[in-house]
Amino acid sequence: TGLVTVDPGFMNTASCESKITYIDGDEGILRYRGYPIEQLAASSTFLEVAYLLIHGELPTPAELDAFSERVNRHTLVHEDFRTFMGTFPRGAHPMAVMSSAINALSTFYPESLDPFDPDTVELATVLILAKTRTITSYVHRTSKGEPLLYPDYSRGYVEDFLRMTFAVPYQQYEPDPVVVEALDKLLILHADHEQNCSTSTVRIVGSSHANLYASVAAGINALSGPLHGGANEAVLTMLDEIKANGGDATDFMRRVKNKEQGVRLMGFGHRVYKNYDPRAAIVKESAHAVLEALGAADELLDIAMTLEEIALNDDYFISRKLYPNVDFYTGLIYKAMGFDRAMFTPLFALGRMPGWIAQWREMMTDPATKIGRPRQVYTGEVARDYVSADKR
Ligand code: CMC
């Protein structure tokens, strides 16, 4: 124990070995199970990527059909669960609702909690993937006080998620194929990112042999912070503020560089990427395509591009290797799709779910796993005697 050293933020501590996701931060490389993110974003689908992350290989067509069918069949939630989802106050932040809902889900499926039985773990995996889709749409609905719809088994994962989120009851609704494809791609980009804050949280909670629901619910809470998943929401707030102040990006950047009141350029910088975040490059392209296809020109996109332009040519950002991360442009796309700002981080959670599940499963089956229990360097008082209240 004399050799313990403090490593704030675990900058230099590997918590595990993993075969799931590879990142080379200097080169801007991201691969799931060896497949480059660019190829997956261009050619795969979210459920296929989920299968890949969780099972290690791309599914055959028959395997993918069986997996999609199984997930689809479990999208319905218990009526009491729907009632439960309706009990949160209007205006509750969707991330709080979402983590509570996923945690509560375990109480409805006690037969899916054994972390060591492979069939049970597979059941929990399918239940969580299926119901997160429904829950995320309900999170949106309840935040607006709108009725909760039932899933439609005949539709695909993303397509039906959009229908359940946006359709007006008893009215015809067809999601725009441009939106379906763009959202599918965004979910793929978010599906895993090795040992980030929320994934490490999922692993450390699971390391106590807590069940999958409890572990991923904790991941959702970790993701809610503005330095992590909450950044996509924070970016739009920042862009709005700049717009409200007359759209002067240069003045905002001056404040960032002077570190005025700790103001940061949200959506910039990353612990691992010291080069362009490869996800950000794909998202940026998609932002232009989606906004154009939807005819949703947005002045905020111009402000964002100006900020990026300034940053990429400014010594403050260059010397610190700060580039746009995945969150810089995603909010603009979600906004154009019709999502409220508070829904941006729940969408991140929907996308990250397969990664959390894959990482939890890898950990539970790794013989090297031990309960997560870091050490500390104590800097408090040395031993002293209790002082009775009248002598203090
Ligand atoms: N704007 C201005 N300065 C920054 C920024 C930023 N966005 N990010 C880092 N810096 C500066 C920081 O002030 C520090 O400067 P100095 O050396 O003078 O003290 C230096 O760059 C290093 O920053 P750090 O905070 O030590 O780096 P970190 O690895 O601990 O933090 C980060 C990584 C992502 C938390 C941070 O870059 C940040 O706060 N970014 C803004 C929030 C954000 O976009 N988060 C999303 C991350 S990606 C997706 C996700 O995880 O959800």
Residues whose N, C-alpha, C, O or C-beta is under 5 A from the ligand:
A	BS01	CMC	P226 L227 H228 G229 A231 V263 R264 L265 M266 G267 F268 G269 H270 R271 R320 N325 V326 D327
